[in-house]
Amino acid sequence: MLFSSDDVKKKVQRVSGGEAARLQFAWLTQQRPNILLLDEPTNHLDMEAIEALEAALSDYDGSIIFVSHHRHFLSALATEVLELKWDGAFHYPGDYDSFTQATQRDYLAAGKRTKTPNKAPDKAAPTKMASNKRPPNVQKLKKDQAQITAQIEQIERRLQEIQDLYLSPDFHKSVAGDAIQALSEEESQLNNDLEEKMLEWERVSSLLEEHYPNH
């Protein structure tokens, strides 16, 4: 669980958001429940930890009910979708990608916009064969991927700093109300930015895997 040295002596109240998440998963592995209820389990985890969690849950024999804004995590694990709306619930017996295609609703799209059906191509308009398209430049893709990864890590560091502030002793006594509101707004914006950067990272990674599988 990536705890080492003096980390094991920390008081639970003093651990960071990411450490708290790892601690919870460590506890769960010992309990061996047959059902898991997970609310945004990837929050405060870096890319390596998210991939490890995804692999562990893929091998889990029980049932998992979870909420997540992480597209790759959701697509890799979810086998059914429960859409909760003000007027009721809709159950879709398939994964998230199938759900978005069938319903044209994508809650993880940038800006929370829903998908619209693709416009049928004009039969009179000339079209290019997909085979004639040049593959994207591998060096540019790698550069973009590294840049996006750095941006994700920067956002996650700032989110961790805000979480640590929240958990600091006497936080609400020493910080003015307007400062707390500003932190809350910054945290909300950072989470939105993180979601968009994760989508960008997945898009670039998919292009690399598609065109350069041995990169």
C-alpha positions in Angstrom: 0.0 0.0 0.0 3.1 2.2 -0.4 3.5 2.9 3.4 7.1 2.7 4.5 9.5 3.9 7.1 7.9 6.2 9.7 4.6 6.4 7.7 3.3 3.4 9.6 3.5 5.3 12.9 1.3 8.2 11.7 -1.9 8.9 13.5 -4.9 8.3 11.2 -6.0 11.9 11.7 -2.8 13.1 10.2 -2.6 11.2 7.0 -3.2 12.9 3.6 -6.1 12.3 1.3 -4.2 9.8 -0.8 -2.8 8.0 2.2 -6.3 7.8 3.7 -7.6 6.2 0.5 -4.8 3.7 0.5 -5.4 2.9 4.2 -9.1 2.3 3.5 -8.2 -0.2 0.7 -5.7 -1.9 2.9 -8.5 -2.4 5.5 -10.9 -3.7 2.9 -8.4 -6.3 1.7 -8.4 -7.8 5.2 -12.2 -7.7 5.6 -12.8 -9.6 2.4 -16.4 -8.4 1.9 -18.5 -9.8 -1.0 -19.8 -6.4 -2.1 -18.0 -3.0 -2.3 -19.7 0.4 -2.3 -17.1 2.9 -3.6 -17.7 6.7 -4.0 -15.1 8.3 -6.3 -12.4 5.7 -5.4 -9.8 7.3 -7.7 -9.9 10.7 -5.8 -6.4 11.7 -4.4 -4.7 8.8 -6.2 -1.9 9.2 -8.7 -1.9 7.4 -12.0 0.2 4.5 -10.7 -2.2 4.0 -7.8 -5.2 4.2 -10.0 -3.9 1.5 -12.3 -3.1 -0.7 -9.4 -6.6 -0.2 -8.0 -8.1 -1.0 -11.3 -6.1 -4.2 -11.6 -7.1 -5.3 -8.0 -10.8 -4.6 -8.6 -10.7 -6.5 -11.9 -9.6 -9.6 -10.0 -12.2 -9.0 -7.2 -14.8 -11.9 -7.1 -17.6 -9.9 -5.4 -19.9 -7.2 -6.6 -18.9 -3.6 -6.9 -21.3 -0.6 -6.9 -19.3 2.6 -7.5 -19.5 6.2 -8.6 -16.6 7.6 -10.6 -15.8 10.6 -12.9 -12.7 8.8 -14.2 -13.6 7.6 -17.7 -10.9 4.9 -18.2 -11.5 3.5 -14.7 -15.3 3.5 -15.3 -15.0 1.9 -18.8 -12.6 -0.8 -17.6 -14.7 -1.9 -14.7 -18.4 -1.2 -15.1 -20.5 -3.9 -16.6 -23.9 -2.2 -16.0 -24.9 1.4 -15.6 -27.5 2.9 -13.3 -28.4 6.4 -14.3 -30.0 8.4 -11.5 -32.2 11.4 -12.5 -34.7 13.6 -10.8 -37.6 11.7 -12.3 -36.3 8.2 -11.5 -33.6 5.7 -12.3 -32.7 4.1 -15.6 -30.8 0.7 -15.6 -28.7 -0.1 -18.7 -27.4 -3.7 -18.9 -24.1 -2.9 -20.5 -20.8 -1.0 -20.0 -20.5 2.8 -20.1 -19.3 3.0 -23.7 -22.3 1.1 -24.8 -24.5 3.3 -22.7 -23.3 6.5 -24.3 -23.7 5.0 -27.8 -27.2 3.7 -27.1 -28.5 6.8 -25.2 -26.4 9.6 -26.7 -25.8 10.7 -23.1 -22.2 11.1 -21.9 -21.9 12.5 -18.4 -18.1 12.5 -18.6 -17.7 14.7 -21.7 -15.9 18.0 -21.2 -18.3 20.6 -19.7 -20.8 17.8 -18.9 -22.3 18.1 -22.4 -24.3 15.2 -23.7 -23.4 13.7 -27.0 -25.4 14.5 -30.1 -25.9 11.9 -32.9 -23.4 12.2 -35.6 -24.7 14.0 -38.6 -25.1 11.7 -41.6 -22.5 12.5 -44.3 -23.7 14.3 -47.5 -23.6 11.6 -50.2 -22.7 14.3 -52.8 -19.7 15.5 -50.8 -16.4 13.9 -51.6 -14.9 11.9 -48.7 -11.4 10.7 -48.0 -10.7 7.1 -47.3 -9.5 6.5 -43.8 -6.5 4.6 -45.0 -5.2 7.7 -46.7 -5.0 9.6 -43.4 -1.4 10.0 -42.2 -0.8 8.6 -38.6 -0.1 11.2 -36.0 3.6 12.0 -35.2 4.8 9.6 -32.5 7.2 12.1 -31.0 4.5 14.8 -30.7 2.2 12.3 -29.1 4.8 11.3 -26.5 5.6 15.0 -25.9 1.9 15.8 -25.4 1.5 12.8 -23.1 4.4 13.9 -20.9 3.1 17.4 -20.8 -0.4 16.4 -19.8 1.0 14.0 -17.2 3.0 16.9 -15.7 -0.1 19.1 -15.7 -2.2 16.3 -14.0 0.5 15.9 -11.3 0.6 19.6 -10.7 -3.2 19.8 -10.3 -3.2 16.7 -8.0 -0.4 18.3 -5.8 -2.5 21.5 -5.4 -5.6 19.4 -4.6 -3.5 17.5 -2.0 -2.3 20.8 -0.5 -6.0 22.0 -0.1 -6.9 18.7 1.5 -4.0 19.0 3.9 -5.2 22.5 4.8 -8.7 21.2 5.5 -7.2 18.5 7.8 -4.8 20.9 9.6 -5.6 21.6 13.3 -7.8 24.6 14.0 -8.3 25.2 10.3 -11.8 26.6 10.7 -10.7 28.8 13.6 -7.7 30.3 11.9 -9.0 30.7 8.4 -11.6 33.4 7.5 -14.9 32.4 5.9 -14.2 34.1 2.6 -10.8 32.3 2.4 -12.5 29.0 3.0 -15.0 29.8 0.2 -12.1 30.7 -2.1 -10.4 27.4 -1.4 -13.7 25.5 -2.0 -14.1 27.3 -5.4 -10.5 26.6 -6.3 -10.9 23.0 -5.4 -14.0 22.7 -7.6 -12.2 24.3 -10.6 -9.2 22.1 -10.1 -11.4 19.0 -10.1 -12.9 20.2 -13.4 -9.5 20.8 -14.8 -8.3 17.4 -13.7 -11.2 15.7 -15.4 -10.5 17.5 -18.7 -6.7 16.6 -18.4 -7.5 13.0 -17.7 -9.7 12.9 -20.8 -6.8 14.5 -22.9 -4.4 11.9 -21.5 -6.6 9.0 -22.4 -7.1 10.4 -25.9 -3.4 10.7 -26.5 -2.6 7.4 -24.9 -5.3 5.7 -27.1 -3.7 7.2 -30.2 -0.3 5.9 -29.2 -1.7 2.5 -28.6 -3.6 2.5 -31.8 -0.8 3.7 -34.1 2.3 2.8 -32.2 1.5 -0.3 -30.0 5.2 -0.9 -29.3 6.1 2.7 -28.3 
